[in-house]
Amino acid sequence: MPIYAYRCEACGFAKDVLQKVSDAPLTDCPTCGKSSFKKQLTAAGFQLKGTGWYVTDFRNGSGSTSTPAANSGSKQATGTSDAAPASSSAAE
């Protein structure tokens, strides 16, 4: 069952209520008694925990993964090399 957030427009009282989807929305404020108790629009929150979730299941719009890979201490190429360039000996 979802949890709905309600707030009274008259007195400002706020409450989270566990209701069935088929239940009628609450209208009367439990504090002031006025019929200005309105359901608030809230963001749904969930987390994917545990095994079975792949990196490719949820991607951002650019096609890459949403979290960048962490640098695990491996050396990255810097563009310079200590080795001498390969010599080319052309057969004449």
GIPE-V824752 format. One record per residue. N is the residue number from 1. RES is the residue in three letters. PHI is phi in whole degrees, 0 to 359 (* if undefined). Layout:
# GIPE-V824752
N_RES_PHI / N_RES_PHI
This chain:
# GIPE-V824752
1_MET_* / 2_PRO_283 / 3_ILE_255 / 4_TYR_254 / 5_ALA_262 / 6_TYR_241 / 7_ARG_213 / 8_CYS_276 / 9_GLU_284 / 10_ALA_276 / 11_CYS_252 / 12_GLY_87 / 13_PHE_295 / 14_ALA_235 / 15_LYS_206 / 16_ASP_262 / 17_VAL_234 / 18_LEU_274 / 19_GLN_224 / 20_LYS_287 / 21_VAL_295 / 22_SER_280 / 23_ASP_290 / 24_ALA_289 / 25_PRO_295 / 26_LEU_287 / 27_THR_235 / 28_ASP_265 / 29_CYS_290 / 30_PRO_289 / 31_THR_270 / 32_CYS_260 / 33_GLY_85 / 34_LYS_282 / 35_SER_268 / 36_SER_242 / 37_PHE_274 / 38_LYS_246 / 39_LYS_284 / 40_GLN_266 / 41_LEU_272 / 42_THR_236 / 43_ALA_279 / 44_ALA_283 / 45_GLY_235 / 46_PHE_209 / 47_GLN_230 / 48_LEU_264 / 49_LYS_242 / 50_GLY_94 / 51_THR_276 / 52_GLY_103 / 53_TRP_256 / 54_TYR_260 / 55_VAL_297 / 56_THR_277 / 57_ASP_295 / 58_PHE_229 / 59_ARG_241 / 60_ASN_277 / 61_GLY_294 / 62_SER_276 / 63_GLY_92 / 64_SER_263 / 65_THR_294 / 66_SER_284 / 67_THR_242 / 68_PRO_290 / 69_ALA_290 / 70_ALA_280 / 71_ASN_283 / 72_SER_263 / 73_GLY_84 / 74_SER_279 / 75_LYS_286 / 76_GLN_250 / 77_ALA_292 / 78_THR_254 / 79_GLY_95 / 80_THR_248 / 81_SER_225 / 82_ASP_277 / 83_ALA_282 / 84_ALA_286 / 85_PRO_294 / 86_ALA_293 / 87_SER_273 / 88_SER_254 / 89_SER_249 / 90_ALA_280 / 91_ALA_284 / 92_GLU_257
